[in-house]
Amino acid sequence: MKIVAVTACPTGIAHTYMAADVLVKAASKYNLKIKVETQGAMGIENILSSQEISQADKILIVSDIEIAQGERFNNYQIIKVSIEDVLRNPDRVLHLHC
């Protein structure tokens, strides 16, 4: 299964990157392929291409704020998850949604 995700938090510092890290680690335990775009204080990093988005089996938006360039996902079914949920239990998030 291919998953793409975007992580973003209000301050764009720690939680954005922590959520990306825990998602990658949890996905590897279940042999899921994941690419995570971070939208933090440094801007958009590891940006998802339109091809990666269109080929994804699941799209996660892990954020409590509006993400930048969100229109890229308008024609797709997305799953919105709070940063806190991912940080507290990334395994549960992946099991529920993937």
Residue frames as a rotation matrix with the C-alpha (Angstrom) as fourth column:
MET 1
0.581 0.814 0.000 0.00
0.814 -0.581 0.000 0.00
0.000 0.000 -1.000 0.00
LYS 2
-0.523 -0.709 0.474 1.25
0.707 -0.671 -0.223 3.46
0.476 0.219 0.852 -0.91
ILE 3
0.526 0.618 -0.584 0.52
0.837 -0.499 0.226 6.28
-0.152 -0.607 -0.780 1.48
VAL 4
-0.422 -0.590 0.688 1.25
0.515 -0.781 -0.354 9.96
0.746 0.204 0.633 1.11
ALA 5
0.396 0.509 -0.764 0.89
0.918 -0.233 0.320 12.36
-0.015 -0.828 -0.560 3.99
VAL 6
-0.078 -0.368 0.926 1.25
0.166 -0.921 -0.352 16.04
0.983 0.126 0.133 4.79
THR 7
0.154 0.096 -0.983 2.15
0.985 0.069 0.161 17.14
0.083 -0.993 -0.084 8.31
ALA 8
-0.376 -0.223 0.899 1.75
0.203 -0.967 -0.155 20.70
0.904 0.124 0.409 9.57
CYS 9
0.011 0.372 -0.928 1.29
0.999 0.034 0.025 22.35
0.041 -0.927 -0.372 12.95
PRO 10
0.875 0.485 0.011 0.51
0.484 -0.874 0.037 25.92
0.028 -0.027 -0.999 14.04
THR 11
0.651 -0.678 -0.342 4.10
-0.305 -0.646 0.700 26.85
-0.695 -0.351 -0.627 14.91
GLY 12
0.920 -0.220 -0.325 5.70
-0.268 0.256 -0.929 24.70
0.288 0.941 0.176 12.21
ILE 13
0.016 -0.963 0.269 8.56
-0.971 -0.079 -0.226 23.61
0.239 -0.257 -0.936 14.38
ALA 14
-0.685 -0.488 0.542 8.66
-0.661 0.728 -0.180 20.44
-0.307 -0.482 -0.821 16.44
HIS 15
-0.088 0.728 0.679 5.32
-0.265 0.640 -0.721 18.68
-0.960 -0.243 0.137 15.97
THR 16
0.645 0.273 -0.714 5.36
-0.735 -0.037 -0.677 18.89
-0.211 0.961 0.176 12.17
TYR 17
-0.062 -0.812 -0.580 8.63
-0.831 0.365 -0.421 16.96
0.553 0.456 -0.697 12.00
MET 18
-0.707 -0.128 0.695 7.91
-0.596 0.637 -0.489 14.66
-0.381 -0.760 -0.527 14.94
ALA 19
0.317 0.907 0.275 4.65
-0.474 0.403 -0.783 13.54
-0.822 0.118 0.558 13.30
ALA 20
0.576 -0.183 -0.797 6.46
-0.778 0.176 -0.603 12.85
0.251 0.967 -0.041 10.03
ASP 21
-0.496 -0.868 -0.025 9.09
-0.795 0.465 -0.390 10.77
0.351 -0.173 -0.920 11.82
VAL 22
-0.542 0.308 0.782 6.63
-0.475 0.656 -0.587 8.64
-0.693 -0.690 -0.209 13.77
LEU 23
0.603 0.770 -0.207 4.55
-0.590 0.255 -0.766 7.98
-0.537 0.584 0.608 10.65
VAL 24
0.264 -0.598 -0.756 7.60
-0.821 0.272 -0.502 6.78
0.506 0.753 -0.420 8.73
LYS 25
-0.742 -0.584 0.329 8.68
-0.666 0.583 -0.466 4.52
0.081 -0.565 -0.821 11.60
ALA 26
-0.191 0.756 0.626 5.19
-0.460 0.495 -0.737 3.07
-0.867 -0.428 0.253 12.10
ALA 27
0.654 0.455 -0.605 4.69
-0.728 0.158 -0.668 2.49
-0.208 0.876 0.434 8.36
SER 28
-0.181 -0.813 -0.554 7.95
-0.853 0.410 -0.322 0.57
0.489 0.414 -0.768 8.12
LYS 29
-0.677 -0.027 0.735 6.74
-0.563 0.662 -0.495 -1.86
-0.473 -0.749 -0.463 10.80
TYR 30
0.163 0.868 0.469 3.78
-0.090 0.487 -0.869 -2.79
-0.983 0.099 0.157 8.61
ASN 31
-0.565 -0.519 0.642 5.65
0.575 0.310 0.757 -2.77
-0.591 0.797 0.124 5.27
LEU 32
0.651 0.753 0.094 3.69
0.650 -0.488 -0.583 0.25
-0.393 0.440 -0.807 4.08
LYS 33
-0.414 -0.733 0.540 5.30
0.889 -0.454 0.066 2.64
0.197 0.507 0.839 1.62
ILE 34
0.642 0.625 -0.444 4.96
0.718 -0.693 0.063 6.22
-0.269 -0.359 -0.894 2.78
LYS 35
-0.483 -0.692 0.536 6.16
0.729 -0.657 -0.191 9.63
0.484 0.299 0.823 1.71
VAL 36
0.369 0.573 -0.732 5.57
0.892 -0.440 0.105 12.55
-0.262 -0.691 -0.673 4.05
GLU 37
-0.113 -0.284 0.952 5.58
0.501 -0.844 -0.192 16.18
0.858 0.455 0.238 3.02
THR 38
-0.129 0.044 -0.991 6.29
0.956 -0.260 -0.137 18.55
-0.264 -0.965 -0.009 5.89
GLN 39
0.184 0.223 0.957 4.96
0.447 -0.886 0.121 22.09
0.876 0.406 -0.262 6.01
GLY 40
0.399 -0.154 -0.904 6.92
0.910 -0.049 0.411 23.74
-0.107 -0.987 0.121 8.77
ALA 41
0.629 -0.208 -0.749 8.93
0.130 -0.922 0.365 26.80
-0.766 -0.327 -0.553 9.60
MET 42
-0.487 -0.872 -0.048 11.31
-0.002 -0.055 0.999 25.98
-0.874 0.486 0.025 6.75
GLY 43
-0.264 0.485 -0.834 8.45
-0.944 -0.307 0.121 25.97
-0.198 0.819 0.539 4.23
ILE 44
0.826 0.558 0.079 7.28
-0.512 0.801 -0.310 22.94
-0.236 0.216 0.947 2.28
GLU 45
-0.330 -0.944 -0.016 9.84
-0.909 0.313 0.276 20.15
-0.255 0.105 -0.961 2.30
ASN 46
-0.883 -0.071 0.465 9.77
0.015 0.984 0.179 16.75
-0.470 0.165 -0.867 0.62
ILE 47
-0.318 0.824 -0.469 6.93
-0.787 -0.505 -0.354 18.05
-0.528 0.256 0.809 -1.58
LEU 48
-0.191 0.391 0.900 4.53
0.284 0.900 -0.331 15.48
-0.939 0.192 -0.283 -2.98
SER 49
-0.948 -0.122 -0.295 4.33
-0.248 -0.298 0.922 15.38
-0.201 0.947 0.252 -6.76
SER 50
-0.053 0.970 -0.236 0.99
-0.978 -0.099 -0.185 15.16
-0.203 0.221 0.954 -8.56
GLN 51
-0.035 -0.030 -0.999 1.99
-0.531 0.847 -0.007 11.66
0.847 0.530 -0.045 -9.69
GLU 52
-0.908 -0.330 -0.258 2.69
0.042 0.541 -0.840 10.53
0.417 -0.774 -0.477 -6.10
ILE 53
-0.650 0.737 0.184 -0.66
-0.585 -0.332 -0.740 11.91
-0.485 -0.589 0.647 -5.00
SER 54
0.131 0.771 -0.623 -2.58
-0.987 0.163 -0.006 10.26
0.096 0.615 0.783 -7.84
GLN 55
-0.099 -0.249 -0.963 -0.90
-0.344 0.917 -0.202 6.89
0.934 0.312 -0.176 -7.29
ALA 56
-0.849 -0.251 0.465 -1.44
-0.502 0.108 -0.858 6.83
0.165 -0.962 -0.218 -3.53
ASP 57
-0.482 0.688 -0.543 -3.82
0.503 0.724 0.472 4.33
0.717 -0.046 -0.695 -2.00
LYS 58
0.486 0.577 -0.656 -4.36
0.873 -0.279 0.400 6.62
0.048 -0.767 -0.640 0.99
ILE 59
-0.246 -0.491 0.836 -3.78
0.312 -0.856 -0.412 10.33
0.918 0.160 0.364 1.56
LEU 60
0.259 0.247 -0.934 -3.36
0.964 -0.012 0.264 11.55
0.054 -0.969 -0.241 5.13
ILE 61
0.039 -0.232 0.972 -3.49
0.025 -0.972 -0.233 15.19
0.999 0.034 -0.032 6.13
VAL 62
0.176 -0.111 -0.978 -2.00
0.943 0.305 0.135 15.34
0.283 -0.946 0.158 9.61
SER 63
-0.808 -0.384 0.446 -2.70
0.323 -0.923 -0.209 18.86
0.492 -0.025 0.870 10.73
ASP 64
-0.132 0.763 -0.633 -4.83
0.913 -0.155 -0.377 21.04
-0.385 -0.628 -0.676 12.96
ILE 65
-0.149 0.032 -0.988 -4.42
-0.189 -0.982 -0.004 24.00
-0.971 0.187 0.152 10.59
GLU 66
0.912 0.408 -0.046 -5.14
-0.089 0.087 -0.992 24.57
-0.401 0.909 0.115 6.92
ILE 67
0.104 -0.918 0.383 -2.28
0.583 0.368 0.724 23.25
-0.806 0.148 0.574 4.83
ALA 68
-0.141 -0.271 -0.952 -0.58
-0.581 -0.756 0.301 25.18
-0.802 0.596 -0.051 2.04
GLN 69
-0.629 -0.102 -0.771 -1.44
-0.772 0.201 0.603 24.16
0.093 0.974 -0.205 -1.51
GLY 70
-0.557 0.480 0.677 -4.34
-0.233 0.692 -0.683 22.07
-0.797 -0.539 -0.274 -0.27
GLU 71
0.344 0.728 -0.592 -6.06
-0.780 -0.130 -0.613 22.36
-0.523 0.673 0.523 -3.64
ARG 72
-0.513 -0.619 -0.595 -3.74
-0.833 0.525 0.171 19.60
0.207 0.584 -0.785 -4.89
PHE 73
-0.987 0.111 0.119 -5.95
0.050 0.903 -0.426 17.16
-0.155 -0.414 -0.897 -3.00
ASN 74
-0.478 0.861 -0.172 -9.37
-0.767 -0.505 -0.395 18.49
-0.427 -0.057 0.902 -4.12
ASN 75
0.158 0.572 -0.805 -10.17
-0.904 0.413 0.116 15.55
0.398 0.709 0.582 -6.40
TYR 76
-0.450 -0.420 -0.788 -9.08
-0.077 0.897 -0.435 12.88
0.890 -0.135 -0.436 -3.94
GLN 77
0.771 0.614 -0.170 -10.47
0.062 0.193 0.979 11.30
0.634 -0.765 0.111 -0.83
ILE 78
-0.332 -0.897 0.291 -8.33
-0.264 -0.208 -0.942 12.45
0.906 -0.390 -0.168 2.07
ILE 79
0.454 0.344 -0.821 -8.18
0.692 0.445 0.569 11.36
0.561 -0.827 -0.036 5.66
LYS 80
0.126 -0.364 0.923 -7.71
-0.383 -0.876 -0.294 14.18
0.915 -0.316 -0.250 8.17
VAL 81
0.459 -0.121 -0.880 -5.96
0.737 0.606 0.300 13.31
0.497 -0.786 0.367 11.40
SER 82
0.948 -0.139 0.286 -4.84
-0.261 -0.853 0.451 15.57
0.182 -0.502 -0.845 14.22
ILE 83
0.057 -0.998 0.001 -1.16
-0.520 -0.030 -0.853 15.96
0.852 0.048 -0.521 15.00
GLU 84
-0.185 -0.101 0.977 -1.86
-0.980 0.096 -0.176 14.87
-0.076 -0.990 -0.117 18.57
ASP 85
0.782 0.537 0.316 -3.45
-0.506 0.843 -0.182 11.58
-0.364 -0.017 0.931 17.46
VAL 86
0.751 -0.559 -0.352 -0.42
-0.066 0.467 -0.882 10.71
0.657 0.686 0.314 15.34
LEU 87
-0.175 -0.880 0.442 2.07
-0.640 -0.240 -0.730 11.65
0.748 -0.411 -0.521 18.04
ARG 88
-0.016 0.239 0.971 0.22
-0.963 0.259 -0.079 9.68
-0.270 -0.936 0.226 20.71
ASN 89
-0.005 0.085 0.996 -0.44
-0.104 0.991 -0.085 6.53
-0.995 -0.104 0.004 18.70
PRO 90
-0.284 -0.170 -0.944 0.78
-0.901 -0.289 0.323 6.36
-0.328 0.942 -0.071 15.10
ASP 91
-0.995 -0.070 0.066 0.19
-0.050 0.962 0.269 2.59
-0.082 0.264 -0.961 14.97
ARG 92
-0.342 0.940 0.013 -3.48
0.509 0.197 -0.838 3.08
-0.790 -0.280 -0.546 15.78
VAL 93
0.092 0.341 -0.936 -3.83
-0.525 -0.782 -0.336 5.81
-0.846 0.522 0.107 13.15
LEU 94
-0.630 -0.397 -0.668 -2.37
-0.775 0.271 0.571 3.55
-0.045 0.877 -0.478 10.48
HIS 95
-0.934 0.312 0.175 -4.51
0.289 0.946 -0.145 0.59
-0.211 -0.085 -0.974 11.54
LEU 96
-0.137 0.950 -0.281 -7.72
0.292 -0.233 -0.928 2.66
-0.947 -0.210 -0.245 11.51
HIS 97
0.451 0.349 -0.821 -7.11
-0.452 -0.704 -0.548 4.37
-0.770 0.618 -0.160 8.19
CYS 98
-0.101 -0.566 -0.818 -4.77
-0.992 0.116 0.041 2.17
0.072 0.816 -0.573 6.20
